[in-house]
Amino acid sequence: MDEPELFDWVARQIVDILDVERSEVAADTDLADIGADSIDMVEVINRAEREFGVVIDEHDLYEVGTIGELAQLIARQAGS
């Protein structure tokens, strides 16, 4: 899966989990601004682990502030 496809996958998860409009979800959207908390992010990570067979350390979420950064975190693990 290339980066745009992965970002789109992450965006769909955010829309589903947070019940926000897709138009609110861009790479530079701050997760806190759309109401995401740590439990929401763990849910995205759990879905990514199931979908892509990766293991993502939940502590790495401390580095994530935007949806694009979350997609990059998942991409790094999927690419390793």
C-alpha positions in Angstrom: 0.0 0.0 0.0 1.5 3.4 -1.0 1.4 6.5 1.2 -1.7 8.1 -0.3 -3.6 4.8 0.1 -2.4 4.4 3.7 -3.4 7.9 4.6 -6.8 7.3 3.1 -7.1 4.1 5.2 -6.2 6.1 8.3 -8.6 8.9 7.4 -11.4 6.4 7.1 -10.6 4.9 10.5 -10.6 8.4 12.1 -14.0 9.2 10.5 -15.4 6.0 11.8 -14.0 6.1 15.3 -14.6 9.8 15.9 -17.8 10.2 13.9 -16.4 13.3 12.1 -16.9 14.3 8.5 -14.3 13.3 5.9 -13.8 16.9 5.0 -12.5 17.5 8.6 -9.7 15.0 8.0 -6.5 16.2 6.3 -2.8 15.3 6.8 -2.2 18.5 8.9 -5.3 18.1 11.0 -4.4 18.2 14.7 -5.9 15.1 16.3 -6.8 17.0 19.5 -8.7 19.6 17.4 -11.1 16.9 16.2 -11.6 15.4 19.6 -9.2 12.4 19.4 -7.9 11.1 22.7 -5.4 8.4 23.5 -8.1 5.7 23.6 -9.1 6.7 20.0 -5.6 6.5 18.8 -5.1 3.1 20.4 -8.2 1.9 18.5 -6.6 3.1 15.2 -3.4 1.4 16.1 -5.2 -1.9 17.0 -7.0 -1.7 13.6 -3.7 -1.1 11.8 -2.1 -4.1 13.6 -5.0 -6.3 12.5 -5.2 -4.9 8.9 -1.5 -4.8 8.1 0.0 -7.4 10.5 2.3 -4.8 12.2 3.2 -4.2 15.8 3.1 -0.6 16.9 4.4 0.5 20.3 1.7 2.6 21.9 4.4 4.8 23.4 5.1 6.0 19.8 1.8 7.7 19.9 3.3 10.4 22.1 5.2 11.6 18.9 2.0 11.9 16.9 0.1 15.2 16.8 -1.6 15.2 13.4 -3.4 12.6 11.2 -0.5 12.7 8.7 2.0 11.9 11.5 -0.2 9.0 12.6 -0.2 7.7 9.0 3.6 8.0 8.8 4.0 6.0 12.0 1.9 3.2 10.6 3.7 3.4 7.3 7.1 3.1 9.0 6.0 -0.1 10.8 4.4 -1.5 7.7 7.5 -0.9 5.7 9.9 -2.5 8.2 
